[in-house]
């Protein structure tokens, strides 16, 4: 890492450790570190999301794989999901929060950034917000899907679907949150307008974005 890159990293380190960041800081941070964590064992999921954030239309990665499984098994999933509560899609590999958190602690060791559970939780909220409405299309054009965000009183989730409102959706990544994390004019399931994760009086909040 050259001297200028070290200065940029120091900026993000201060933002993160002081918990003064918002989603736009995390967007810049992930794009910045992308090349420095490529092919690093134990950082694969963070690297995949950094690629997603840099390129909002992707044709590969863990989400593309999940969408492919979803579409290939659509009829079976729809039938079995009706019969089995909390049905788990075979071969569909979402993200487990404990593994995600572990990656951030590993990243902290690599970049000398002091992460803790609260910081990682807030970073995750930012990542969810940034990922909202990102799209995936396979190289052969056979598979198309997108990420959407849903919210309940105490959780937010990223779901994958075939890219239309009536398509089958499967939870890809789930995060339990403090009930104080609310969206202005909040409506549960789904979040069908863009939101942003920003600081209001020092606390991270989700807010509607008017476009």
C-alpha positions, 0 to 999 in steps of 0.5 A: 500500500503506497503512502497516499493509500495509507492516508486514505485508509487512516481516514476510514479507520478513524471514521469506523473506530469513532462510529461516525460513518454512514453508508456513503463512507462504507461504500467508499471504504469497500471500493477502496479495500477491494483490491487489497483483500482480493484472494484473501482467505477468510475475506471472501464474502466481504470481497464479494460485496465490495465487488457488488458495491463497485458494480451494481449489475453483476454476472457472478458471485455468491448472489448470482449463484443463489439466484441461479439455484433459485430459478433452477429449482423454482417449481420444487421450491414453491411446492415444498415451501407451501408444505414445510414451514421455514423451508430451506432451499437445498444448495442455496447458500446465503450468509450467516451473520456469525461468519460475516462478523468473523470476516470483519474481525479478520479484516480488522487484523489485516488493516489494523482497524479495531472493529467491535460487534456494534460497529460491525452491526452498523456496517451491515446495515449500511451494506444492506442499504447500499445493496438495495435493488442491485441486479444480477444477469448471467453471462449467457442471459439465462438468469436474471435477478435482484436483491431487495430489502425487507424489514420487520420490527426487529430485523432487516433482510436481503432477499433474492428474487427473479427481478419482478414483484411477483417472483418467488423470493428467498432470504439471503441475509438476515440481521436482527436490529435494535427497534430504534432503527426505523425508516421514515413513514415505515412500512414493513415488507418490503422496502419498495423505495430507496433508503439510506443509512445516515447519522442523525444526532450521532446515531445511525438511522434509515431514511427514505431517499426521494429521487 
